[in-house]
Amino acid sequence: MPMIVGVVAGVAVLAVAVLIGLFKLMWRVAEPNEALVISGSKHKTEGLGEGMGFRIVTGRGTLVLPGVQAVRKLSLDLNETELHVDCATHQGIPLKVRGVVIFKVGDDYVSIANAARRFLDQQKLMSERVHNVFAGHLRSIVGGLTVEDMIRDREKLTGQTRAACGTEMEKLGLIVDSLQIHEIEDPTGYIQNLAAPHAAAVQRDARIAQAEANRLATEAEQQSFARMAEATRDSEILQAGYQAERDKAAAKAQQAGPLAAAASRQEVVVQETRVAELEAHRREQQLQADVRKPADAQAYEKRTLAEAERDARISAAEAKAKETELAAAAEATRVKTAASAEAEATKARGAATAASTRATGEAEAAAAQARGLADAEATKAKGLAEAEAIKARAAALAENQEAVVAQQLAENWPEIVKAGASAFGSVDNMVVLNGADGMADLLAKALTMGGTGLGLARQLLSSMNQNGQTPSGISPALNGVAPPPPSQKVPVEKEG
């Protein structure tokens, strides 16, 4: 009986051990970064169609029948692939795009199923496949862009690339966590040439900014120098003011010397006056002691004489003292008056000099103005007088031509006669025929030359009036002597 119990217990223990071994052999657990793909039986999985022939387990354990079902693992870790793509832009410029794609198998059952079908046995080739997909779409997208678009907006490039690759990556069961364009290489130097104007503009702005800074610094230095010069000027002005005050004090000190000497002299005179008064008083007392008392012992008849003599001497002493006092006062007054007079004289001389200079300038200016006004008035008066004279002559000629001509001839008659007589000036001896009748005829002909001139003037004025001309002045022929007619000859016989 005990043996049976032991055998049963041993069989039970063995059965439990076998069951435990079978359970461990059949139990599979999926790690957090992997998915178990179990094939060999049909199972309905959420999101997958029926009859897939495998089931997917993630994040939990499951029983697998050994020999009936196969269990394989699909990694859900991140993967990355480097992009080295040679492209050509819309402008035909070749570029080399460098970037990186970080991707992984999707966490949903559909993505895991798609990735399992394509990469379950080729997980190491996953990066190469993804590189090929992104390289093709990247070349296509870069071909539709310009270099400027790629440089200014890389996000646009990455967004278009991710959008273009999204459908294919979904079919592959992959999702893109990150796509970064690291570098765009330009073997032709196009990008560098694009940057050249901007670099030049930056250098220009930098030079302008530096020049502006230098200008501001120079202005600040000039303002600083100006303030220094202003401070120096103010200091010199203050020093000059102090020097003027010192000079003024020195002048007052120099003037104080003579004033002090005068005051001292006045004090000496006053003291001398007092001494004289005391001396006179002493002499009076001495006189009373030496004269009056002995005189009292004299007879009465000598008292009056002594008193008279005493009164005389006292009067003389008083007169002398008064004279001395007056002399001292006069001297003091004279010194003070002389100083005041000198000051007033100096002031008066300065004022007189200024007044004289001003008066001289004003007189010269007034004289020049008066001369100019007088010359202008004289010129104006002369012009008006000549204009009035011409106007009067013109009016006179218009009204009475004969009277005007006669007046002109009368005013110039002596000269006319003199001119007529000048014909005989070179004759030393003259023989007159017909006696007195010939002489009278000769003189009558000489004197009638003026009448001939008067007739000619009248004829000239008459012809001018007939032509409609108005004489504006006196003809030059009226201011002199008209020549004698050619037909008139003086019978003169010259002797010797």
Buried (B, 14 or more C-beta within 10 A) or exposed (E): EEEEEEEEEEEEEEEEEEEEEEEEEBEBEBEEEBBBBBBBEEBEBEEBEEEBEBBBBBBEEBEBEEEEBEBEBBBBEEBEBEBEBEBEBEEEBEBEBBBEBEBBBBEBBBBBBBBBEBBBEEBEEBBEBBBEBBBBBBBEBBEEBEBEBBBEEBEEBBEBBBEBBEEBBBEBBBBBEEBEBEEBEBEEEBBEEBEEEEEEEEEEEEEEEEEEEEEEEEEEEEEEEEEEEEEEEEEEEEEEEEEEEEEEEEEEEEEEEEEEEBBEBBEEBBEBBBEBBEEBEEBBEEBEEEBEEEBEEEEEEBEEEBEEBBEEBBEEBEEEBEEBBEEBBEBBEEBBEEBEEEEEEEEEEEEEEEEEEEEEEEEEEEEEEEEEEEEEEEEEEEEEEEEEEEEEBBEBBEEEBEEBBBBBBEEBEEEBBEBBEEEEEEEEEBEBEEEEEEEEBBEEBBBBBBEBBBEBBBEBBEEBBEEEEEBEEBBEBBEEBBEBEEEEEBEBEEEE
